[in-house]
Amino acid sequence: MSCKLQIERRAMKINGVQSAYFDLKSEQLNVMYDDDGLDVNELKEAVANAGHYEMITDPSESEKIQRAQKNQAQGCGCGCA
């Protein structure tokens, strides 16, 4: 199973998640959810358990990581892209 499908399926198993779409090119997971029922930490754990991924909810953290990885190859490394 591809990384994309693993991430989407694990996210969809979390209570409160209505839909999940992982874009390989941007490496972003887009989630539609119920505000009342979603446990963000549970969603982060599900994404981490799908592989070597970290879900970032703070945009400033994302920018720091992108700068740090500027010279590294992009992608998940599993060859599914």
Secondary structure, DSSP 8 states (H G I E B T S, - for coil): --HHHHHHHHHHTSTTEEEEEEETTTTEEEEEE-TTT--HHHHHHHHHHTSS------HHHHHHHHHHTTTS--S-SSS--
